[in-house]
Amino acid sequence: MILSANSFLTKNFLRFCNDRKLRFNIYIFTTDNSIVDPNKGVYDYGRIKNLSNSVGEGIVINFAGANIFKTLFSFRSMKKKNFLIWSSRIDFMKRVMGEFGNKAGNFVFVLPSAVWVYSDFMRDYFLSWENTVKNARHLIFRLGIVLSSDCQWVNLIRKFLDFRIELIFPSSFLFPFICIDDFLEILVSNIINFDESRVIDCFKITTFNRFNSFIKNFYGYRGFFLRVNPFFTGLVVKNLLGDYGRVFDSLDIPNAADKEVEQCFIL
């Protein structure tokens, strides 16, 4: 069972399974009534309880939740941002677990947690989310930014470059990431070979400045660029994202994996 039909991860998971000719019985749940079609395995959330009873056992992958990227970079208040992110994760997952009831023990619950906002400042929130499945069998993946050539971070940086603006971040700003197919390989392998509940850290580290430079070179941007001073970019990020912004220089991991960014663009 996959929670969320339209997410970036759901679409790539289905693409990944198709490319590798993996055959699973997949039930997808969505809040988008316009695409609900039981004949295609797409259901509204009201069917979870009945399907969990009829299926009996399996894997529940939670790809649902408010888009963190769009939410954090909106101009809503931090109170509203926090509400959208956490109600769509903690409260949502509690409701889902309630639908499974005493049948939850027959399923493995999969959560992709987000290490790039997993700092001392936000630890309680993410631990609360992870704890929603800790009483059942579970796989929790602590990820960096899930990176591909068409992900939102790449598109955002390219928009600035298209306007001849090059963002320079404070040198301390780290960029935790995992390539989309690397994550899906780990996910599928652990699902197929599940033997015990676990929390898996799966991310690599570079810096924002090295990542920006890679995007600029990879897509062949040349010529004059207006460079934004890192003092201002750091100020904007931390003011706009509040406590979330502090995570960018809160991870202390010395071994960078700069060269591996390129692999994320060769799918």
Residue pairs with C-beta under 8 A, 6 or more apart in sequence:
1 26
1 27
1 28
1 29
1 48
1 51
1 52
1 55
1 58
1 59
1 60
1 61
1 107
2 10
2 13
2 26
2 27
2 28
2 29
2 61
2 63
3 29
3 60
3 61
3 62
3 63
3 64
3 96
4 10
4 28
4 29
4 30
4 62
4 63
4 64
4 65
5 28
5 29
5 30
5 32
5 35
5 42
6 30
6 32
6 35
7 63
7 64
8 146
8 151
8 152
9 63
9 112
9 146
10 28
10 63
12 148
12 180
12 184
13 61
13 63
13 184
13 187
14 26
16 22
16 181
16 184
16 188
17 23
17 24
17 26
17 188
22 188
25 55
25 58
26 41
27 41
27 43
27 51
27 55
28 41
28 42
28 43
29 42
29 43
29 44
29 45
29 47
29 48
30 36
30 42
30 43
30 44
30 45
31 44
31 45
33 44
35 42
36 42
36 43
36 44
38 47
43 51
45 96
45 99
48 96
48 99
48 100
49 99
49 100
49 101
52 99
52 100
52 103
52 107
53 103
56 106
57 106
57 107
58 106
58 107
58 108
59 107
59 108
59 110
59 191
59 194
60 96
60 100
60 107
60 108
60 109
60 110
61 110
61 187
62 93
62 96
62 109
62 110
62 111
62 112
63 112
64 88
64 92
65 85
65 88
65 89
65 92
66 84
66 85
66 88
66 89
68 85
68 114
68 117
69 152
69 153
70 152
71 81
71 84
71 85
72 81
72 117
72 240
72 241
72 244
73 156
73 240
73 241
74 81
75 240
76 84
78 242
78 243
81 242
81 244
82 125
85 125
86 125
86 128
86 129
89 129
90 125
90 128
90 129
90 132
93 111
93 129
93 132
93 133
94 132
97 104
97 109
97 132
97 133
97 136
100 107
100 136
104 135
104 136
105 136
105 137
107 136
107 137
108 136
108 137
108 138
108 139
108 191
108 194
108 197
109 133
109 136
109 137
109 138
109 139
110 138
110 139
110 140
110 141
110 187
110 191
111 129
111 130
111 132
111 133
111 138
111 139
111 140
111 141
112 141
112 143
112 146
112 183
113 126
113 129
113 130
113 140
113 141
113 142
113 143
114 126
114 142
114 143
115 142
115 143
115 144
115 176
115 201
115 203
115 251
116 143
116 144
116 145
116 176
116 203
116 247
116 248
117 126
117 244
117 247
118 126
118 142
118 247
119 243
119 246
119 247
119 250
119 251
120 250
121 243
121 244
121 246
121 247
121 250
122 243
122 244
122 247
130 140
130 199
133 140
134 197
137 194
137 197
138 197
138 198
139 187
139 190
139 191
139 194
139 197
139 198
139 200
140 198
140 199
140 200
141 183
141 186
141 187
141 200
141 202
142 199
142 200
142 201
142 202
142 203
143 178
143 183
143 202
143 203
144 175
144 176
144 177
144 178
144 203
144 204
144 205
145 151
145 153
145 175
145 176
145 177
145 178
146 177
146 178
146 179
146 180
146 183
147 153
147 154
147 177
147 178
147 179
147 180
147 261
147 264
148 154
148 179
148 180
148 264
148 265
148 267
149 264
149 265
149 267
151 180
153 211
154 215
157 167
157 211
157 212
157 215
158 215
158 219
160 166
160 167
161 215
161 216
161 219
161 221
161 225
164 223
164 224
164 225
164 226
165 225
165 226
165 228
166 212
166 216
166 225
166 226
166 227
166 228
167 212
167 228
167 233
168 209
168 212
168 227
168 228
168 229
168 230
168 233
169 207
169 208
169 209
169 212
169 230
169 233
169 234
169 237
169 248
170 230
170 231
170 233
170 234
170 249
171 207
171 209
171 230
172 248
172 249
173 207
173 208
173 209
173 234
173 237
173 248
173 249
174 205
174 206
174 207
174 208
174 248
174 249
174 251
174 253
175 205
175 206
175 207
175 208
175 210
175 211
176 203
176 204
176 205
176 251
176 253
177 203
177 204
177 205
177 206
177 211
177 261
177 264
178 202
178 203
178 204
179 260
179 263
179 264
180 264
180 267
181 267
182 202
182 263
182 264
183 202
186 200
186 202
190 198
190 200
204 257
204 260
205 251
205 253
205 255
205 256
205 257
206 256
206 257
206 258
206 261
207 256
208 248
210 256
210 258
210 261
211 261
214 258
214 261
214 262
218 262
218 265
237 245
237 248
238 245
238 246
239 245
